């Protein structure tokens, strides 16, 4: 099942009009035809619609069901993630979106490699997030901060601030067990981790430091492990 993002202007008189990239995906990749069902969202509602007509430049779908999106009621998780090699960073964007984080903030740390970010990179990252949301049936994809911030310039949006650190005294589960807040800021560093100066900065701002179980993980593995652990704990 695939969820397509649709702008309100393409919904009219009980019908949805599909154009451009989604048109190609539905025709060439999903191989859908007249009579098949599709699912759409405008971030407020989810629409179930049946294909009425496929034309060369558009698809017309009849809405058969409309359901308002309700808050999931689990945990609001904002991910602050250090830049790493772009292909691996993009995999993290994909995984974090499918796991349902609220926002993603790219961060530059002391040990982050000095990657030059091309002008069109954020546009590509937005597309990766939207495609992951479509595939995972996530009607509200995470917000991607449109700039890379230095660690000490981040806003720490969540009430509970957790920084992953392999040598931390407490496990992530122990930290979560002392918190009733379901609004969390999760910080994950690069391969070399956070510097002593950054650790001191985090402690001065009442961050919790936590370790994951098992061996030391690569950043993209830590993202999946930590987010999954937080969601499992609160659910």
Secondary structure, 3 states (H helix, E strand, C coil): CCEEECCHHHEECCEEEECHHHHHHHHHHCCCCCCCEEEEECCCEEEEEEEEEECCCCEEEEEEEEEECCCCCCCEEEEEEECCCHHHHHHHHHHHHHHCCCEEEEEECCCCCCCCCCCCHHHHHHHHHHHHHHHHCCCCCCEECCCCEEHHHCCCCCCEEEEECCCCCCEHHHHHHCCCCCEEEEEECCCCCCCHHHHHHHHHCCCEEEECCCCCCCHHHHHHHHHHHHHHHHC
